[in-house]
Amino acid sequence: MWQVGLILAGLFLLMLMLNILMPLHRDDYDYSMIYTTAEHIVNFNDVLRSCYVHYMLHGGRMFTVFCLDLFLWLGKIWFDIANALMFVALVVLIYFHARREIKLSGEPIMVAIASLLAWLSFPHFGEVAIWKSGSTVYLWSAVPVALFLLPYNLSLKKGESVLKGWMLVPMLLLGVIAGWSVENLAVTVVGVTALISWCFHKKHNLLCWMPAGCFGALIGLIGLVAAPGNFVRYDDQGKGKGILTHIGNQFAGNGEMVLYILPIILALLIAWRIFKIVLAEKKGVTLKAVDSKVTVGQWILLGLIVLLVISYFNGSFVAWAIRDVLYSLVMVPAGLTDPGVVDKVNNIFRGFEEMAIYWFIIFFIYAIAKKKLGLSKENIKLLTANVKAKEIWDAYESVRYAGVMLVLALLNNMVMMAAPTFPARATFSSVVMIIIAAIAVFREPVIRQYYEKYTAKLLYAGAFGIGLFTISAATMVMYTMQQEHEARIAIVEETAANGEAIAYMEPIKMTNRALRHVFFVDFDNGVTKHGLCMFYGIEDIKVLKDEKK
């Protein structure tokens, strides 16, 4: 148990450090004031008033907006602590749902894997788990939902209710909070609790807390979608967007999510083949021997990873060299020298190395793991011919459970079809479900035995390498951004103190994003500028790209 405590304590300290380094940013300034006004929130009544105005004019997410306004009023350090605790709570709840039991002892490796996958796989991590306005929408919605659904999941596993009838009122109230979260997740919650309640009704062992929780979630959903502010915002964002746009949004949102969950996809693919190996061996099928030595190409890839890591922490000289060659040999001859085009190319190369390092490490580990498990092309064909998918589905309960969670994640994303936009961060709750599915499969004894026998050292080294790189990169970038931010806030404060209307400043030079673990945009962004100007009482902020204007 002490190992689990150490893992969770380390996770908390990491998240607390990143939260402390993350300054108030963009919408945080708007929500530090009574919504749509320049009046700073100075008491609890202002919090309630701001929530009401937001509900009427912008959107129905009352629970998350209340938490955001409340903690912005209480102070940043309290927000930082609460946000770090929320992330740890979500990881614990993910593990409980995967294990389908409220128990932390006995599996520290699985808790560590859940923590690592949460760190790597949540889309736009800095926006959804560290930035104040974003984390309250996605992270702070996911925690009460995961807590609310846990008794339903445990009851389904056990075949009987895990709660007593007197839990009707607490589950009703928690259901209201769970339903009053974010739109796609709220719909999923109502659907899941209604289906589970119906299943228990058919078995004649339904207890009143189940439909009560479902009814509470429905009340929350109605409160969420019926907000007058939703119609104001939809008229703004949804104008002129037909069904094809909504369908296209699905491809964009789901496609970006896939890039973030790539490690999960590859790990589940290997696990699926391990299931095939086990069932094939029971039929007397023997795999052909495979040379597991590291090839020259794989050594070259490892050397390239080391070079890119060195480059990343020393000004990204590799990325900019490639950019310069591309500019000279392709862009200039093709006439692609428009400042807008050049800026887009530069933006790609700002994130080039971190993504290249991440993907190269993942595919390097995947290739070596396949070799160690004997998964050559010939053996994969042999397994496919001798073991059918239905056999795996029938043989392992964890596979059936994971399959349900994956389908639920897909349906949860499909609910976004009704929204005018589908940013990748809106897949947050679906990724939670996918991580639950992955941990459930990884806990299967045969999977653990094979991983521990053939790939344990490789996976531990790979996890350590990816974790060390991403945490170091995020910390470095976040610290630098905080220093840049404080210098610019000092300029804004001096401008306001001098009674001047416009604050002038240089652009932020560092633009590394650390796999989106850092969320920060320059002060000339419209959203950032609007809130900052209102908060400090100035008229405008000008970032001097070329010269002072």
Steps between C-alpha positions, in 0.01 A plus 500: 500500500790737575611476135160620383511784753844601370380497137195712575703740718749544215216560256347760732832684541557503122154641435531750785833627361355543150189670639711743703707581192186552290390864530148630457445499127243594235145433630625490860498879503143518370386256768685692772242772437122490510424362156479762219602779743825651622400450866743272681349215702556595864246287691284190476197697378707616204579136421129415487415812301772424244376141461146624439609750232713231334204259499276757336747631243761235420438138607347254741808356673400634840696252714831554325456877476411514870819308589708723272362828635516376860864397491608804300348703781657287777846536349733333250688279747176339619405442137842345434464256791140411413585447132791267584276303737232472231748346257617245757136421585423437133794258464381311810144484366628380161680217678192413709286481187760285322532268800125519571584500867577774754847379589843657443729235648677225311549664159735801521613440139142537374456825696827625351384403149168678554691811611733488200219446250305789650811718469568400139155442351273785603468726194634852543611415855589856596152621406298226670702420813707808597350818355236617747210567263560181301563262790179596680301419185658164419696366800258627764206358304660159456571445872140524633375304197752219561408499870127498421529211251721286725213343706319414175813334360573307822137388527507379139817302572365350823152430365334677792488848650809617687308787663211504744163659433577799724753616236208622287542869591884513477489324160223730380707806590823357361306411186396863456867606516603220262228596252582869531854449368591520130252428227620175343597344834166597656306323223717190544446501878122511465504223238732270698318536833163450330623183329652354818186584699289324236727191514459474877126554466484204260686288757256612773775634727477874426558729799358851507840678494559385141203671331536791744857557382387476139218746564747740666730476196204574273414809706864612469499438125183706456652781705813479287345508152202724577713797604403815306871566449534182293267640236689829495831319448362252246362784287849643508704184429254285306384750238541362147630157610310216336500127571816443293692737727378309806606169344837649406544610861479133603790405276710791625427448872533121497804515274690727735398284797654196327836680482496548877396143587753341263691329788172345621408380152837329447505348849146362454598364159786305659269383780249377241773294335611360835144375552532331160833342597352354819194357324713372211731316741197329652424368150856374461608772258867594541645829378816498293820630661579869443835678526445756776826692451480875445551580131732763356197708404371492856840607636496790253150595619620492861793727407260737325284515813806596710598768245149647500488509880833688509371737231169559680670623816750710304289725281354230269788535252397184309142620441608844384771353273238283330272804474776705336571226244129469424471878461801524264438194284119487488321809623707768326502325157126438532432862597365404843652796683184677613536595872184306585632180339843542661338549841300177461812306402687647796215396730530141376872492570456650847335175603692274262767362733282426800256302285781326310671394824170377644397298194849362434527371859155342481564325168848392613352334811219347294741351246727349768203365698363328189834330444533383859150350485575328168243705312652487153277547194501125446399422857229769500349335190522164674316634805232665284435172322467297820331738749187701422397822669187338645713246684687778679174682570346188654811399698577822688260714702752788499482509119121520506511777761765691305295460183197656668713791627645562154156503340381734775794733429409506130134574574605769746689674218212454258277706728717795393333471159240742637764762584611765250867424580686194629843599638729212598479600867131396493618138464636517857226284655523248216873464561420431868283208384774378264759504782258301718468244219878477462568452872228233518678304224850555642381357835411168335741238650616359164582849371699585813685168485606551139595863549701417814669200337597654166477879509506625861845667484427649157165643609637636828789666315265637233251632755783660697645658185171639375401618847835665567506678165142629511516605866837673454381673183172611656677632811761689298247655264254581779770668712618708203144598411432603860805730496391647165147545631607679819716743302207589275250527785741746663479711181118484507489597869741790441289618207186495716676673792619779269150550363609408148262333255725257311760254628787429258713186526728272304371160382569188702795330334467147636225306322566136598178327603632178665236276339233753594573454871549876499219730394605858441445753221642848463327809634382623162249211478146638498372301799808570711502867411130552574510358852832657594397845386175486694669355807770768517293786362695580183380526141738287295813284492736511205762232445772650283573236238726715285505853632309715745177620348 
